[in-house]
Amino acid sequence: MLPPFDYLEHRRACQRKQHERSTRIANLPPSYTSPVTSKDRETLSKPISELVQDVHKNVAKPVDILRCYGKVALLAHAKTNCLTEIMLLEAEKWAEGEGVNLKGPLAGIPVSLKDSIAVGGFDVSVGYSCNTGRPYADDGTLVKILKAAGAIPYVKTNLPTTLLSFESSNDVWGRTLNPHNHAYSPGGSTGGEGALLAFGGGRIGIGSDVAGSVRAPAHYSGIYSLRCSTGRWPKMGMNTSMPGQEGIPSVFSPMARTLEDLAYFSRSLIGVKPWKWDHSVHPIEWRRSVEDEVRNTKHFKIGVMKTDGVVDPSPACARALERTVSALRIQGHELVDVDPPSPYVALSIASQLVNSDGCKTFLSFFRSGETNDPGARQMSLYMKIPRPFKYIYYLWVRYIKRDSIWAGLLKDWQPKSAYEQWKWVSKREAYKAQWHDWWRSKELDFMLTHVNATPAVPHGGMREAISSCGYTFLFNLLDYSCGVIPVTHVDKILDRLPATFRFQDLNGVAKGAYQHYDAESMHGLPVAVQIIGQRLQEEKVLAIMERVEEALESTGGNYEHLNID
């Protein structure tokens, strides 16, 4: 149906999907709605490695593990609206061994999936109503690999339509809330996973990341994630808002409630040789020798990037990084402040490449009246302004407001021809080479930095904060392996802005971020740090994350997760 008449079709599709979800929940057997028992809590407390052993030894039944986590997932959904497709009845058949290898390294483990991942018999809406009512006939490649490893997909989780936001809201499924504070976002674009795992409705899940989309939810919601380099984790068998976008490739990556589970999950999935199913995966075996080398190294040289030069960290984020630095220094590691090749240049290049089509692709899936993410809407609106008027605005920002940072991002914000696109790709590759040489000259073992300049944004906050993504986007451009560890929570006293803080002196990107920073309102929200390795160093990053967490725990820095109701 053509616009604007497709509005009614859009509303019907949203109502149909929400009714379908409600009906699926209502028709579940009592085992999913009964109170959490002491036996459930015993299951919920076990790391997935133990649960797998219990399944292998017939001590536990996969269906019982599924019902336990399904029960808590529904509680999480009732509080946060984190789930999209409810697959629990189908998952019960899989848990009995129908098409699932229950002898595999993930035998019987429930795995939640970002809504964009294809499961046979279910829609892959990505939050767009035009994608509903079109269930996939078969499992996507990623799900086939999971089942071959013994995992049980059981729910899919919410996201923003464009996949370009640190919020997770759309008309089809509604808005997902942060389990720590319902006035704030759980992150995006894999925010449903962040909320579900933080609440305790799952132990492991899979998301995707093009600018920080598995790392921002880990930071906002208080969980762990690993951003894999391209080619290390399967990516086939999904839908997206930007098919064909390869300027900054999206990667699928694991997320978990605990670091132990994140490492076991990553090791196990790569251990089944996913390149046999997915042509995009490099045939690189899991390198235990790298993990052992990290564990046996007494002292590291660690580069600390305290600011990206675009948005200085808020007091809460600065405190989390400083706590981590202090814990590592006490253990004898060498920590040095670093000033790498300009992260601002990376933000500029990456922004231009991701949106080089003029935002046309992600806009093409919207029906009349369908709600766009507030940040993506801002990007697309500016993209549509005629070039002469944009240039005048650029001149005003650059020379009248004297904001070179914001002006630089605006200057080339327009659709690119193939000729222009290739020039930006050339800039990207030159920048990556510059970083590689810089890292080598500094002889760093790894880097520490923030995940974002602020904790979670309030709902709708991405309208202003859309460009404040430099601490994550940088490493998408470089294609580096990155991990996120939750460290602390916002404290309304410790994390107040100083009396000397001057909002009016900030650049346009920083104003967008700090417009929503309020330590009192944010009190109790999680704050994380980011561990950076180089390309294809997933084993090294996970092992370093273990060392970092050990250092934090040895100095009284244990992160407190939400208790399961």
C-alpha positions as CSV (number, residue, x, y, z in Angstrom):
1,M,0.0,0.0,0.0
2,L,1.3,3.4,-0.9
3,P,1.9,6.3,1.5
4,P,0.0,7.8,3.2
5,F,-2.5,5.0,3.1
6,D,0.0,2.5,4.6
7,Y,-0.4,4.2,8.0
8,L,-3.4,2.0,8.8
9,E,-1.5,-1.0,7.7
10,H,1.3,0.0,10.0
11,R,-1.0,0.4,13.0
12,R,-2.7,-3.0,12.3
13,A,0.7,-4.7,12.1
14,C,1.9,-3.2,15.4
15,Q,-1.4,-4.2,17.1
16,R,-1.2,-7.7,15.6
17,K,2.4,-8.3,16.8
18,Q,1.8,-7.0,20.3
19,H,-1.4,-9.2,20.5
20,E,0.6,-12.2,19.3
21,R,3.2,-11.6,21.9
22,S,0.7,-11.2,24.7
23,T,-1.2,-14.3,23.6
24,R,2.0,-16.4,23.5
25,I,2.8,-15.4,27.1
26,A,-0.8,-16.0,28.3
27,N,-0.9,-19.5,26.7
28,L,2.3,-20.7,28.4
29,P,2.0,-23.5,31.0
30,P,2.0,-22.7,34.7
31,S,5.7,-23.6,35.0
32,Y,6.5,-20.2,33.4
33,T,4.3,-18.2,35.7
34,S,4.8,-19.8,39.1
35,P,7.0,-18.1,41.7
36,V,10.8,-18.5,41.6
37,T,11.7,-21.5,43.8
38,S,14.8,-22.4,45.7
39,K,15.6,-25.0,43.1
40,D,15.3,-22.3,40.4
41,R,17.7,-20.1,42.3
42,E,20.2,-22.9,42.5
43,T,20.0,-23.2,38.7
44,L,20.2,-19.4,38.2
45,S,23.3,-19.3,40.3
46,K,25.3,-21.8,38.2
47,P,27.7,-20.6,35.5
48,I,26.9,-22.1,32.1
49,S,29.9,-24.4,32.2
50,E,28.4,-26.2,35.2
51,L,25.0,-26.4,33.6
52,V,26.5,-28.0,30.5
53,Q,28.2,-30.6,32.7
54,D,24.9,-31.2,34.5
55,V,23.2,-31.8,31.2
56,H,26.0,-34.1,29.9
57,K,25.8,-36.2,33.1
58,N,22.0,-36.3,33.1
59,V,21.9,-34.4,36.4
60,A,19.8,-31.7,34.9
61,K,17.3,-31.7,32.0
62,P,17.6,-29.0,29.4
63,V,13.8,-28.3,29.6
64,D,14.0,-27.6,33.3
65,I,16.9,-25.1,32.7
66,L,14.8,-23.5,29.9
67,R,11.7,-23.2,32.1
68,C,13.7,-21.7,34.9
69,Y,15.2,-19.0,32.7
70,G,12.0,-18.5,30.8
71,K,10.2,-17.8,34.0
72,V,12.7,-15.0,34.9
73,A,12.8,-13.7,31.4
74,L,9.0,-13.1,31.6
75,L,9.5,-11.3,34.9
76,A,12.2,-9.1,33.2
77,H,9.8,-8.4,30.4
78,A,7.0,-7.4,32.7
79,K,9.3,-4.8,34.3
80,T,11.2,-3.6,31.2
81,N,9.4,-4.7,28.0
82,C,12.6,-6.3,26.8
83,L,11.3,-9.2,24.7
84,T,9.9,-9.3,21.2
85,E,9.4,-12.9,19.9
86,I,8.4,-15.4,22.6
87,M,9.8,-18.8,21.5
88,L,9.4,-20.8,24.7
89,L,7.0,-23.5,23.5
90,E,9.2,-24.1,20.4
91,A,12.2,-24.1,22.6
92,E,10.8,-26.9,24.7
93,K,10.9,-29.2,21.7
94,W,14.5,-28.1,21.0
95,A,15.4,-28.8,24.6
96,E,14.1,-32.3,24.1
97,G,16.7,-32.7,21.4
98,E,14.7,-31.8,18.3
99,G,17.4,-30.5,15.9
100,V,19.7,-29.6,18.8
101,N,23.0,-31.3,19.7
102,L,22.7,-32.0,23.4
103,K,26.2,-33.4,23.5
104,G,27.6,-30.1,22.4
105,P,29.7,-27.6,24.5
106,L,26.5,-25.4,25.1
107,A,24.2,-28.3,25.7
108,G,20.9,-27.1,27.1
109,I,21.9,-23.5,27.6
110,P,19.2,-20.9,26.8
111,V,20.5,-18.2,24.5
112,S,18.6,-14.9,23.9
113,L,18.9,-13.3,20.5
114,K,18.7,-9.7,19.3
115,D,15.5,-9.4,17.2
116,S,17.4,-9.0,14.0
117,I,18.6,-12.7,14.2
118,A,16.6,-15.2,12.1
119,V,14.8,-18.1,13.7
120,G,12.7,-20.4,11.6
121,G,8.9,-19.8,12.0
122,F,9.3,-16.2,13.4
123,D,9.4,-12.7,11.9
124,V,12.7,-10.8,11.8
125,S,11.1,-7.4,12.1
126,V,14.0,-5.2,13.3
127,G,11.2,-3.1,14.7
128,Y,9.8,-2.2,11.3
129,S,6.1,-3.0,10.8
130,C,6.8,-3.8,7.1
131,N,8.8,-6.8,8.2
132,T,6.0,-8.4,10.2
133,G,3.8,-11.2,9.1
134,R,6.7,-12.6,7.1
135,P,8.1,-15.5,9.2
136,Y,11.4,-17.0,8.0
137,A,11.0,-20.6,6.7
138,D,14.3,-21.8,8.2
139,D,16.8,-20.9,10.9
140,G,19.4,-18.4,9.9
141,T,23.0,-19.6,9.8
142,L,23.9,-18.2,13.3
143,V,21.0,-20.1,14.9
144,K,22.0,-23.3,13.1
145,I,25.5,-23.0,14.6
146,L,24.0,-22.4,18.1
147,K,21.9,-25.5,17.8
148,A,24.8,-27.5,16.6
149,A,26.6,-26.4,19.8
150,G,23.6,-27.5,21.9
151,A,22.2,-24.0,22.7
152,I,18.5,-23.4,23.0
153,P,17.2,-20.1,21.5
154,Y,14.2,-19.1,23.7
155,V,13.5,-15.4,23.3
156,K,14.3,-12.5,21.0
157,T,14.9,-9.0,22.3
158,N,14.1,-5.4,21.5
159,L,16.1,-2.8,19.5
160,P,15.6,0.5,17.7
161,T,14.4,0.5,14.1
162,T,17.5,2.0,12.6
163,L,20.0,0.1,14.7
164,L,21.8,3.5,15.1
165,S,20.8,4.4,18.6
166,F,21.7,3.8,22.3
167,E,18.0,3.5,23.0
168,S,15.7,0.6,22.1
169,S,12.2,1.7,21.1
170,N,10.0,1.1,18.1
171,D,6.2,1.1,17.3
172,V,6.0,-2.6,16.8
173,W,7.3,-3.7,20.2
174,G,7.3,-0.5,22.3
175,R,10.0,1.0,24.5
176,T,12.5,-1.0,26.6
177,L,13.3,0.3,30.1
178,N,16.5,0.2,32.1
179,P,16.0,-2.4,34.9
180,H,18.0,-0.1,37.3
181,N,15.9,3.0,36.6
182,H,12.9,2.9,34.3
183,A,13.3,6.6,33.3
184,Y,16.5,5.6,31.4
185,S,17.5,3.6,28.4
186,P,19.1,0.1,28.8
187,G,21.2,1.0,25.8
188,G,21.0,0.2,22.1
189,S,20.9,-1.0,19.6
190,T,21.0,-4.3,21.6
191,G,19.1,-2.8,24.5
192,G,16.7,-5.6,25.0
193,E,19.6,-8.0,25.7
194,G,21.1,-5.5,28.1
195,A,17.9,-5.3,30.1
196,L,17.2,-9.0,30.1
197,L,20.7,-10.1,31.1
198,A,21.0,-7.4,33.8
199,F,17.7,-8.4,35.3
200,G,18.8,-12.1,35.4
201,G,16.4,-13.5,32.7
202,G,19.3,-15.0,30.9
203,R,23.0,-15.7,31.2
204,I,24.2,-15.3,27.6
205,G,22.9,-13.5,24.5
206,I,23.9,-12.3,21.1
207,G,23.8,-8.8,19.7
208,S,25.3,-6.7,16.9
209,D,27.6,-3.7,17.0
210,V,28.3,-1.0,14.4
211,A,29.0,1.9,16.7
212,G,28.9,0.4,20.1
213,S,25.6,-1.6,20.1
214,V,26.8,-4.4,22.4
215,R,29.1,-2.2,24.4
216,A,26.7,0.7,25.3
217,P,24.0,-1.7,26.6
218,A,26.7,-3.4,28.8
219,H,27.7,0.0,30.1
220,Y,24.1,1.3,30.6
221,S,22.7,-1.9,32.0
222,G,25.6,-3.4,34.0
223,I,26.6,-6.6,32.1
224,Y,29.6,-7.9,30.1
225,S,30.2,-7.8,26.4
226,L,32.8,-8.6,23.8
227,R,33.0,-6.7,20.5
228,C,34.6,-9.2,18.1
229,S,36.6,-8.2,15.1
230,T,35.0,-8.8,11.7
231,G,35.3,-12.4,10.6
232,R,35.6,-13.9,14.1
233,W,31.9,-14.3,15.0
234,P,29.2,-15.5,12.7
235,K,27.1,-12.8,11.0
236,M,24.9,-14.6,8.4
237,G,21.3,-15.3,9.0
238,M,20.0,-12.0,10.1
239,N,18.1,-8.9,8.9
240,T,19.2,-5.3,9.2
241,S,18.2,-1.7,8.7
242,M,21.1,-1.0,6.4
243,P,21.8,-4.0,4.1
244,G,24.9,-3.5,2.0
245,Q,26.5,-1.0,4.4
246,E,30.1,-2.0,4.6
247,G,31.9,1.3,5.3
248,I,31.9,0.4,8.9
249,P,30.9,-3.3,9.0
250,S,28.5,-4.4,11.7
251,V,29.6,-7.4,13.8
252,F,27.6,-9.9,15.8
253,S,29.1,-10.5,19.2
254,P,28.3,-12.1,22.6
255,M,26.9,-10.6,25.8
256,A,26.7,-12.1,29.2
257,R,25.7,-11.5,32.8
258,T,29.1,-12.7,34.1
259,L,32.6,-12.6,32.7
260,E,33.0,-16.3,33.2
261,D,30.0,-17.0,31.1
262,L,31.1,-14.6,28.4
263,A,34.5,-16.4,28.1
264,Y,33.0,-19.9,28.1
265,F,30.4,-18.9,25.5
266,S,32.9,-17.3,23.2
267,R,35.3,-20.2,23.5
268,S,32.6,-22.8,22.9
269,L,31.0,-21.2,19.9
270,I,34.3,-20.7,18.1
271,G,35.2,-24.2,19.2
272,V,32.5,-25.7,16.9
273,K,34.3,-24.2,13.9
274,P,31.5,-21.8,12.7
275,W,33.4,-21.2,9.4
276,K,32.0,-24.6,8.3
277,W,28.5,-23.0,8.2
278,D,29.3,-19.3,7.6
279,H,31.6,-18.2,4.8
280,S,32.2,-14.8,6.5
281,V,34.0,-16.4,9.5
282,H,37.8,-16.7,9.4
283,P,39.0,-20.3,10.0
284,I,40.8,-19.3,13.2
285,E,40.7,-21.9,16.0
286,W,40.3,-20.7,19.6
287,R,43.9,-20.0,20.8
288,R,44.1,-21.2,24.4
289,S,47.9,-20.5,24.3
290,V,47.0,-16.7,24.1
291,E,44.8,-17.0,27.2
292,D,47.6,-18.8,29.1
293,E,50.2,-16.3,28.1
294,V,48.0,-13.4,29.4
295,R,47.4,-15.3,32.7
296,N,51.1,-16.0,33.1
297,T,52.2,-12.4,32.4
298,K,53.2,-10.7,35.6
299,H,53.0,-7.1,34.6
300,F,51.4,-5.3,31.6
301,K,52.0,-1.9,30.0
302,I,48.6,-0.4,29.7
303,G,47.6,2.7,27.8
304,V,44.9,4.8,29.4
305,M,42.9,7.1,27.1
306,K,41.2,9.5,29.5
307,T,39.4,11.5,26.9
308,D,38.6,11.3,23.2
309,G,39.1,15.0,22.8
310,V,35.4,15.5,21.8
311,V,33.4,14.8,24.9
312,D,35.3,14.7,28.2
313,P,34.0,12.0,30.6
314,S,31.4,12.8,33.2
315,P,32.5,12.5,36.8
316,A,30.8,9.1,37.1
317,C,32.7,7.7,34.1
318,A,36.0,9.3,35.1
319,R,35.6,7.8,38.6
320,A,35.1,4.3,37.2
321,L,38.1,4.5,35.0
322,E,40.3,5.9,37.8
323,R,39.1,3.1,40.1
324,T,40.2,0.6,37.5
325,V,43.6,2.3,36.9
326,S,44.2,2.4,40.7
327,A,43.5,-1.3,41.1
328,L,45.8,-2.2,38.3
329,R,48.6,0.1,39.5
330,I,48.4,-1.5,43.0
331,Q,49.1,-4.8,41.3
332,G,52.3,-3.5,39.8
333,H,51.2,-2.9,36.2
334,E,52.6,0.1,34.2
335,L,49.8,2.5,33.3
336,V,50.6,5.4,31.0
337,D,48.3,8.2,29.8
338,V,48.2,8.1,26.0
339,D,47.3,10.6,23.3
340,P,46.6,8.4,20.2
341,P,45.9,9.5,16.7
342,S,42.9,11.8,16.9
343,P,39.6,10.0,17.9
344,Y,37.8,13.0,16.5
345,V,39.1,12.1,13.0
346,A,37.8,8.6,13.5
347,L,34.3,9.9,14.5
348,S,34.2,12.1,11.4
349,I,35.3,9.3,9.0
350,A,33.0,6.7,10.6
351,S,30.0,8.9,10.6
352,Q,30.4,9.8,7.0
353,L,30.9,6.1,5.9
354,V,27.9,4.6,7.9
355,N,25.6,7.2,6.5
356,S,27.1,7.6,3.0
357,D,23.8,6.7,1.4
358,G,22.2,9.8,2.8
359,C,20.2,7.7,5.4
360,K,18.1,6.5,2.5
361,T,18.3,2.8,3.2
362,F,17.1,2.8,6.8
363,L,14.4,5.3,5.9
364,S,13.2,3.1,3.1
365,F,11.6,0.6,5.5
366,F,9.4,3.2,7.3
367,R,5.7,3.3,6.7
368,S,3.7,6.5,7.0
369,G,3.4,7.7,10.6
370,E,6.0,5.1,11.8
371,T,8.1,6.6,14.6
372,N,11.8,7.0,13.9
373,D,14.4,7.0,16.6
374,P,15.0,10.6,17.8
375,G,18.7,10.6,17.0
376,A,18.4,9.0,13.6
377,R,15.6,11.4,12.8
378,Q,17.9,14.3,13.5
379,M,20.6,12.8,11.2
380,S,18.2,12.2,8.4
381,L,16.5,15.6,8.7
382,Y,19.9,17.4,8.4
383,M,20.8,15.1,5.5
384,K,17.8,16.4,3.5
385,I,18.6,20.1,3.9
386,P,19.8,21.5,0.5
387,R,23.6,21.8,0.3
388,P,23.7,25.6,0.0
389,F,21.8,26.0,3.2
390,K,23.8,23.4,4.9
391,Y,27.0,25.1,3.9
392,I,25.7,28.4,5.3
393,Y,24.9,26.7,8.6
394,Y,28.3,25.1,8.6
395,L,29.9,28.5,8.2
396,W,27.8,29.9,11.1
397,V,28.8,27.1,13.4
398,R,32.4,27.2,12.4
399,Y,33.1,30.9,12.4
400,I,30.3,32.6,14.4
401,K,29.8,30.0,17.1
402,R,33.5,29.0,16.8
403,D,32.7,25.3,17.3
404,S,35.1,23.5,15.0
405,I,34.2,20.1,16.4
406,W,30.5,20.3,15.6
407,A,31.2,22.1,12.3
408,G,33.6,19.5,11.2
409,L,31.0,16.8,11.5
410,L,28.4,18.8,9.7
411,K,30.7,19.9,6.8
412,D,30.4,16.8,4.6
413,W,27.0,15.5,5.9
414,Q,25.5,14.6,2.6
415,P,24.9,11.6,0.4
416,K,28.1,10.3,-1.2
417,S,28.7,9.3,-4.8
418,A,30.8,6.2,-5.4
419,Y,33.7,8.5,-6.1
420,E,33.3,10.3,-2.8
421,Q,32.7,7.1,-0.9
422,W,36.0,5.6,-2.1
423,K,37.9,8.7,-0.9
424,W,36.4,8.2,2.6
425,V,37.3,4.5,2.5
426,S,40.9,5.6,1.6
427,K,40.9,7.9,4.6
428,R,39.7,5.1,6.8
429,E,42.5,2.8,5.7
430,A,45.1,5.5,6.2
431,Y,43.8,6.2,9.7
432,K,43.9,2.5,10.6
433,A,47.5,2.3,9.5
434,Q,48.4,5.3,11.6
435,W,46.9,3.7,14.7
436,H,48.7,0.4,14.0
437,D,52.0,2.2,13.8
438,W,51.3,4.3,16.9
439,W,50.3,1.3,19.0
440,R,53.4,-0.6,17.9
441,S,55.6,2.4,18.8
442,K,54.1,2.6,22.3
443,E,54.6,-1.2,22.9
444,L,51.2,-1.4,24.7
445,D,49.7,-4.7,25.9
446,F,46.2,-3.2,25.9
447,M,44.3,0.0,26.4
448,L,41.7,1.2,28.9
449,T,39.1,3.8,28.2
450,H,35.5,4.8,28.8
451,V,32.5,3.2,27.0
452,N,30.7,6.5,26.8
453,A,31.2,9.9,28.2
454,T,28.1,9.5,30.4
455,P,26.0,6.8,31.9
456,A,22.6,5.9,30.4
457,V,20.6,8.5,28.6
458,P,17.0,9.2,29.6
459,H,14.3,8.1,27.1
460,G,14.4,10.4,24.1
461,G,17.9,11.6,25.0
462,M,19.5,10.4,21.8
463,R,17.9,13.4,20.0
464,E,20.7,15.5,21.5
465,A,23.3,12.8,22.3
466,I,23.3,11.0,18.9
467,S,26.9,12.1,18.1
468,S,28.3,11.2,21.5
469,C,29.5,7.7,20.6
470,G,33.2,8.4,19.9
471,Y,34.6,6.1,22.6
472,T,33.0,3.0,20.9
473,F,32.7,4.1,17.2
474,L,36.5,4.6,17.1
475,F,37.1,0.9,17.6
476,N,34.5,-0.1,15.1
477,L,36.5,1.8,12.5
478,L,39.7,0.2,13.6
479,D,38.0,-3.2,13.9
480,Y,39.7,-3.8,17.2
481,S,38.5,-6.4,19.7
482,C,37.0,-4.8,22.8
483,G,35.5,-5.9,26.1
484,V,33.2,-4.1,28.6
485,I,33.3,-4.6,32.4
486,P,30.9,-3.0,34.8
487,V,32.8,-1.3,37.6
488,T,30.5,0.8,39.8
489,H,27.2,2.7,40.0
490,V,26.5,6.4,39.8
491,D,26.7,8.1,43.2
492,K,24.6,11.3,43.5
493,I,27.2,12.9,45.8
494,L,30.6,11.7,44.4
495,D,29.5,12.2,40.8
496,R,28.1,15.7,40.8
497,L,29.4,18.1,38.2
498,P,31.9,20.5,39.8
499,A,31.0,24.1,40.4
500,T,33.5,25.1,37.7
501,F,31.7,23.2,35.0
502,R,30.6,25.5,32.2
503,F,28.0,24.0,29.9
504,Q,28.1,27.0,27.5
505,D,31.8,26.4,26.8
506,L,31.2,22.9,25.4
507,N,31.2,21.9,21.7
508,G,28.0,20.8,20.1
509,V,28.6,17.1,20.6
510,A,29.5,17.5,24.3
511,K,26.4,19.7,24.8
512,G,24.2,17.0,23.5
513,A,25.8,14.5,25.9
514,Y,25.8,16.7,29.0
515,Q,22.3,18.1,28.5
516,H,21.1,14.9,30.2
517,Y,23.8,14.4,32.8
518,D,22.3,14.6,36.3
519,A,24.1,12.6,39.0
520,E,21.1,12.7,41.4
521,S,18.6,11.5,38.8
522,M,21.1,8.9,37.6
523,H,22.0,7.6,41.1
524,G,22.4,3.8,41.0
525,L,22.9,3.5,37.2
526,P,25.8,1.2,36.2
527,V,29.1,2.6,34.9
528,A,31.6,0.4,33.0
529,V,35.0,0.6,31.4
530,Q,36.3,-0.6,28.1
531,I,39.3,-2.9,27.5
532,I,40.9,-2.6,24.1
533,G,43.0,-5.1,22.2
534,Q,44.0,-5.0,18.6
535,R,42.3,-6.8,15.7
536,L,41.3,-10.5,16.1
537,Q,42.5,-10.5,19.7
538,E,39.4,-11.9,21.3
539,E,41.2,-14.5,23.4
540,K,43.6,-11.9,24.7
541,V,40.9,-9.3,25.5
542,L,38.8,-11.9,27.4
543,A,41.9,-13.0,29.4
544,I,42.8,-9.4,30.2
545,M,39.2,-8.7,31.3
546,E,39.7,-11.5,33.8
547,R,42.9,-9.9,35.1
548,V,41.2,-6.5,35.3
549,E,38.2,-7.9,37.2
550,E,40.6,-9.7,39.6
551,A,42.4,-6.5,40.3
552,L,39.1,-4.7,41.0
553,E,37.9,-7.4,43.3
554,S,41.2,-7.6,45.2
555,T,40.8,-3.9,46.0
556,G,37.2,-4.1,47.1
557,G,35.7,-3.1,43.8
558,N,33.2,-6.0,43.4
559,Y,30.4,-4.9,41.0
560,E,27.0,-5.6,42.5
561,H,24.5,-7.1,40.1
562,L,20.7,-6.7,40.4
563,N,19.2,-9.4,42.5
564,I,16.7,-11.7,40.7
565,D,13.2,-11.1,42.1
